[in-house]
Amino acid sequence: MRSASSVRVGVVQASSVLMDLEQSVDKACRLIGEAAQSGAQLIVFPEAFLSGYPRALAFGTAVGIRRPEGRKDWGRYWRSAVSIPSSQMDRLSAAISQANAYVVMGIIERADHGSQGTLYGTTVYFGPGGEVLGKHRKLKPTASERLIWGEGDGSTLTVIDSPYGKIGGLICWENYMPLARAAMYEKGVSIYVTPTADARDTWQATLQHIACEGRCFVISSIQYMTKEMYPTDLACYQDLEDEPMELCRGGSAIIDPLGRYIEGPLYHEEGILYADLDLTQIEESRFDFDSTGHYARPDVFTLLVDEQPKKSVKF
């Protein structure tokens, strides 16, 4: 049960320092401090902020082909990923503790078992003391993401408690999975975060739909990226030759529980969106629609969610 009637949110739209973990952490810490100076109590970062969404890179692949230069770039990408725990996570936690804010951070996570060769697109939830409250691994990487990221399982369908209500959400096109959304609504999310890499107009319609369907605030954060932000010594840098200078225009936004824009979408620049959310709007919005209450039909529809962690070898 929430104990506050409002919360100030800061939504970061910025690029990571692609494939450079230390500099990406430095930038994240600066942005957390900047948002905290503006009074943000909840700070949301884009998908894959640590250490990058490698848009337009093919890693030397075609069907049936993996080229040596692609493996070289892949190794560089793997080394820029984040382990939990790690010294980089400790640095991030220290900055969050100083900011005294909840932080939702998109990372590329190294596997914590086996050979540690697999990477995951992950959202990490931090408390205001810098503690890790939970994480969510993307259930279904989209299109070519399937080449570089593994699939999460149901054990990380994370929702955290806060004085502002329950905070949780899904990553990018997971939000096109109706059953995954249903699971989030049933967990009682009132502030729904959607870190993404989708800068298209249709994504904005998705944000408004989720707000109306879940009767929740929707916070969407995306990176702003240009070709100038890429390291020029990538082995497969030629993948970018035919791409426009602006690789991702942004589109971060804050939506209220009736699907109306509070701030954004922000396009064509880095920046931080701020808004003071009136949390009493959540109950008011559910007067005529509650997807897990009076608009549910458990006599007709049921959903089974398996939240057990899955391992290929059991001892």
C-alpha positions as CSV (number, residue, x, y, z in Angstrom):
1,M,0.0,0.0,0.0
2,R,1.5,3.3,-0.9
3,S,2.1,6.0,1.7
4,A,2.6,9.0,-0.7
5,S,0.1,10.9,-2.8
6,S,2.6,12.1,-5.4
7,V,6.1,11.3,-6.8
8,R,8.5,13.3,-8.9
9,V,9.9,11.2,-11.8
10,G,12.9,11.9,-14.0
11,V,13.1,10.0,-17.3
12,V,16.5,9.9,-18.9
13,Q,16.9,10.1,-22.7
14,A,20.6,9.7,-23.4
15,S,23.0,7.5,-25.2
16,S,25.4,5.2,-23.3
17,V,29.1,5.2,-24.2
18,L,28.8,2.2,-26.5
19,M,30.9,-0.8,-25.4
20,D,32.7,1.2,-22.7
21,L,31.3,0.1,-19.3
22,E,33.4,2.5,-17.1
23,Q,32.5,5.6,-19.1
24,S,28.8,4.5,-19.3
25,V,28.8,4.1,-15.5
26,D,30.4,7.5,-15.2
27,K,27.6,9.0,-17.4
28,A,24.9,7.2,-15.5
29,C,26.2,8.5,-12.2
30,R,26.2,12.1,-13.5
31,L,22.7,11.8,-14.8
32,I,21.4,10.3,-11.5
33,G,23.0,13.3,-9.7
34,E,21.4,15.7,-12.2
35,A,18.0,14.2,-11.8
36,A,18.2,14.2,-8.1
37,Q,19.2,17.9,-8.0
38,S,15.9,18.5,-9.8
39,G,14.0,16.6,-7.1
40,A,13.4,13.3,-8.9
41,Q,12.4,10.5,-6.5
42,L,12.1,7.9,-9.2
43,I,14.7,8.0,-12.1
44,V,14.2,5.7,-15.2
45,F,17.0,4.9,-17.7
46,P,16.7,3.4,-21.2
47,E,17.0,-0.2,-22.3
48,A,20.6,-1.4,-22.4
49,F,22.1,1.8,-21.0
50,L,25.0,-0.2,-19.6
51,S,26.8,-0.5,-22.0
52,G,24.8,0.0,-25.1
53,Y,22.2,-1.0,-27.6
54,P,24.3,-1.8,-30.8
55,R,21.8,-0.6,-33.3
56,A,22.6,-1.4,-36.9
57,L,25.5,-3.7,-36.1
58,A,25.3,-7.2,-37.6
59,F,28.3,-8.7,-35.9
60,G,29.6,-10.2,-39.1
61,T,26.6,-12.5,-39.5
62,A,24.4,-13.9,-42.2
63,V,22.4,-17.1,-42.3
64,G,24.9,-19.8,-41.8
65,I,27.9,-17.4,-41.5
66,R,29.8,-15.9,-38.5
67,R,32.8,-13.9,-39.6
68,P,35.9,-13.4,-37.4
69,E,35.5,-9.6,-37.3
70,G,32.0,-10.1,-35.9
71,R,33.4,-12.3,-33.1
72,K,35.9,-9.6,-32.3
73,D,33.1,-7.0,-31.9
74,W,31.0,-9.5,-30.0
75,G,33.9,-10.1,-27.5
76,R,34.2,-6.3,-27.0
77,Y,30.4,-6.1,-26.4
78,W,30.5,-9.0,-23.9
79,R,33.4,-7.3,-22.0
80,S,31.3,-4.1,-21.7
81,A,28.4,-6.0,-20.1
82,V,27.6,-5.9,-16.4
83,S,27.9,-8.6,-13.8
84,I,25.7,-8.6,-10.7
85,P,27.4,-8.0,-8.3
86,S,30.4,-6.1,-9.5
87,S,32.5,-3.0,-8.8
88,Q,30.6,-1.1,-11.4
89,M,27.3,-2.0,-9.7
90,D,28.9,-0.8,-6.4
91,R,29.7,2.6,-8.0
92,L,26.2,2.9,-9.3
93,S,24.7,2.0,-5.9
94,A,26.8,4.7,-4.3
95,A,25.5,7.4,-6.6
96,I,22.0,6.2,-6.1
97,S,22.4,6.2,-2.3
98,Q,23.6,9.8,-2.5
99,A,20.7,10.7,-4.7
100,N,18.2,9.0,-2.3
101,A,16.0,8.0,-5.2
102,Y,14.5,4.8,-6.7
103,V,16.3,4.1,-10.0
104,V,15.4,1.8,-12.8
105,M,18.4,1.0,-15.0
106,G,18.6,-0.9,-18.3
107,I,21.7,-3.0,-18.5
108,I,23.3,-5.8,-20.6
109,E,23.8,-8.5,-18.0
110,R,26.4,-11.2,-18.1
111,A,25.0,-14.7,-17.1
112,D,25.6,-15.6,-13.5
113,H,26.0,-19.3,-14.0
114,G,27.7,-21.9,-16.3
115,S,30.2,-20.5,-18.8
116,Q,29.0,-16.9,-18.5
117,G,28.9,-16.6,-22.2
118,T,25.3,-15.5,-22.5
119,L,24.1,-11.9,-22.2
120,Y,20.7,-10.7,-21.2
121,G,18.7,-7.5,-21.7
122,T,17.9,-6.7,-18.1
123,T,16.2,-4.0,-16.1
124,V,17.6,-3.5,-12.5
125,Y,15.5,-1.9,-9.8
126,F,17.4,0.0,-7.1
127,G,16.1,1.3,-3.8
128,P,17.0,4.8,-2.5
129,G,19.8,3.3,-0.4
130,G,21.5,1.9,-3.5
131,E,20.3,-1.6,-2.8
132,V,19.3,-3.9,-5.6
133,L,15.6,-4.7,-5.0
134,G,15.1,-6.9,-8.1
135,K,15.8,-7.4,-11.8
136,H,13.9,-8.4,-14.9
137,R,15.4,-10.3,-17.8
138,K,13.8,-9.7,-21.2
139,L,11.7,-12.8,-22.0
140,K,11.9,-12.5,-25.7
141,P,14.7,-10.6,-27.5
142,T,13.3,-9.2,-30.8
143,A,14.5,-10.0,-34.3
144,S,18.3,-9.7,-34.5
145,E,18.5,-9.2,-30.7
146,R,18.0,-13.0,-30.6
147,L,21.6,-13.2,-32.0
148,I,23.2,-11.4,-29.1
149,W,20.9,-11.9,-26.0
150,G,19.5,-14.9,-24.3
151,E,15.9,-15.3,-23.1
152,G,14.9,-14.7,-19.5
153,D,12.5,-16.9,-17.6
154,G,9.4,-16.3,-15.4
155,S,11.5,-16.0,-12.3
156,T,12.3,-12.3,-13.0
157,L,8.8,-10.9,-13.6
158,T,9.7,-8.4,-10.9
159,V,7.5,-5.8,-9.2
160,I,8.9,-3.8,-6.3
161,D,7.1,-2.1,-3.5
162,S,7.7,1.6,-2.9
163,P,6.0,4.5,-1.0
164,Y,4.5,5.4,-4.4
165,G,2.9,2.1,-5.1
166,K,4.1,-0.9,-7.0
167,I,6.7,-0.3,-9.7
168,G,7.3,-2.8,-12.5
169,G,7.1,-3.3,-16.2
170,L,8.4,-5.0,-19.3
171,I,11.2,-4.2,-21.8
172,C,10.4,-2.9,-25.3
173,W,8.5,-5.4,-27.4
174,E,7.7,-7.6,-24.5
175,N,4.9,-5.1,-24.1
176,Y,3.3,-6.6,-27.3
177,M,2.9,-9.8,-25.3
178,P,-0.7,-9.6,-24.0
179,L,-0.2,-12.4,-21.4
180,A,3.0,-10.7,-20.0
181,R,1.1,-7.5,-19.6
182,A,-1.7,-9.3,-17.8
183,A,0.8,-10.8,-15.4
184,M,2.1,-7.3,-14.6
185,Y,-1.4,-5.9,-14.0
186,E,-2.2,-8.8,-11.7
187,K,0.9,-8.0,-9.7
188,G,-0.7,-4.6,-9.0
189,V,1.7,-2.3,-10.9
190,S,0.7,1.4,-10.6
191,I,3.9,2.9,-12.1
192,Y,4.7,0.8,-15.2
193,V,8.1,1.3,-16.8
194,T,8.8,0.5,-20.4
195,P,12.5,0.9,-21.3
196,T,12.7,0.5,-25.0
197,A,14.7,0.8,-28.3
198,D,11.6,1.6,-30.4
199,A,11.5,5.2,-31.7
200,R,8.6,4.8,-34.1
201,D,5.2,6.5,-33.9
202,T,3.5,3.2,-33.3
203,W,5.4,2.8,-30.0
204,Q,3.6,5.9,-28.6
205,A,0.3,4.2,-29.3
206,T,1.5,1.2,-27.3
207,L,2.3,3.4,-24.3
208,Q,-1.2,5.0,-24.4
209,H,-2.8,1.6,-24.7
210,I,-0.9,0.2,-21.7
211,A,-1.9,3.2,-19.6
212,C,-5.6,2.8,-20.5
213,E,-5.5,-1.0,-20.2
214,G,-3.6,-1.1,-16.9
215,R,-4.9,2.2,-15.5
216,C,-1.4,3.0,-14.5
217,F,1.2,5.7,-15.1
218,V,3.5,4.6,-18.0
219,I,7.1,5.8,-18.0
220,S,9.0,5.1,-21.2
221,S,12.7,5.8,-21.7
222,I,14.8,5.4,-24.8
223,Q,18.3,6.3,-25.9
224,Y,19.1,9.1,-28.3
225,M,21.8,7.9,-30.7
226,T,23.9,9.2,-33.6
227,K,26.6,7.5,-35.6
228,E,29.1,10.0,-34.0
229,M,28.5,8.2,-30.7
230,Y,29.9,4.9,-32.0
231,P,33.6,3.9,-31.6
232,T,35.2,4.1,-35.1
233,D,37.6,1.2,-34.4
234,L,34.9,-1.4,-34.4
235,A,35.8,-4.3,-36.7
236,C,32.4,-4.1,-38.3
237,Y,32.1,-0.3,-38.4
238,Q,31.2,-0.5,-42.1
239,D,27.8,-1.8,-41.0
240,L,26.9,1.9,-40.3
241,E,27.9,3.2,-43.8
242,D,24.4,3.4,-45.2
243,E,22.7,4.4,-42.0
244,P,21.4,7.9,-41.3
245,M,23.4,10.1,-38.9
246,E,20.5,10.0,-36.4
247,L,20.2,6.3,-35.6
248,C,17.6,6.7,-32.9
249,R,15.6,9.9,-32.5
250,G,14.3,9.2,-29.0
251,G,10.7,9.4,-27.9
252,S,10.8,9.2,-24.1
253,A,7.4,10.0,-22.5
254,I,5.3,10.1,-19.4
255,I,1.6,9.0,-19.7
256,D,-1.2,9.2,-17.1
257,P,-3.6,6.4,-16.3
258,L,-6.1,7.6,-18.8
259,G,-3.6,7.5,-21.7
260,R,-2.9,11.3,-21.8
261,Y,0.6,12.7,-22.2
262,I,2.1,14.4,-19.1
263,E,5.5,15.0,-20.7
264,G,7.0,14.2,-24.1
265,P,7.6,12.5,-26.4
266,L,11.1,14.0,-26.5
267,Y,12.7,13.7,-29.9
268,H,16.1,14.6,-31.6
269,E,18.1,15.3,-28.4
270,E,19.3,14.0,-25.1
271,G,17.5,15.3,-22.1
272,I,15.6,14.4,-18.9
273,L,11.8,14.7,-18.7
274,Y,10.4,15.6,-15.3
275,A,6.8,15.3,-14.0
276,D,5.0,15.2,-10.6
277,L,2.6,12.3,-10.7
278,D,-0.7,12.7,-8.8
279,L,-1.0,9.1,-7.5
280,T,-4.7,9.6,-6.6
281,Q,-5.4,9.4,-10.3
282,I,-4.8,5.7,-10.2
283,E,-7.9,4.8,-8.2
284,E,-9.9,7.5,-9.9
285,S,-9.0,6.0,-13.3
286,R,-10.2,2.5,-12.2
287,F,-13.7,3.7,-11.5
288,D,-14.9,2.5,-14.8
289,F,-12.2,0.0,-15.8
290,D,-10.1,-2.4,-13.7
291,S,-8.5,-5.2,-15.8
292,T,-7.9,-7.4,-12.7
293,G,-11.0,-6.4,-10.8
294,H,-14.5,-5.7,-12.1
295,Y,-13.4,-6.1,-15.8
296,A,-11.9,-9.5,-15.2
297,R,-13.8,-12.7,-16.0
298,P,-11.9,-15.5,-14.1
299,D,-14.9,-17.8,-14.8
300,V,-14.0,-17.5,-18.5
301,F,-10.3,-16.7,-18.7
302,T,-7.3,-17.9,-16.5
303,L,-3.6,-17.4,-16.9
304,L,-1.0,-19.6,-15.4
305,V,2.4,-18.0,-14.9
306,D,5.4,-20.1,-14.1
307,E,7.8,-18.1,-12.0
308,Q,10.3,-20.9,-11.2
309,P,13.9,-20.3,-12.5
310,K,14.9,-22.7,-15.3
311,K,18.2,-24.5,-15.5
312,S,19.3,-27.0,-18.1
313,V,21.2,-29.1,-15.5
314,K,20.0,-30.0,-12.0
315,F,22.1,-31.6,-9.4
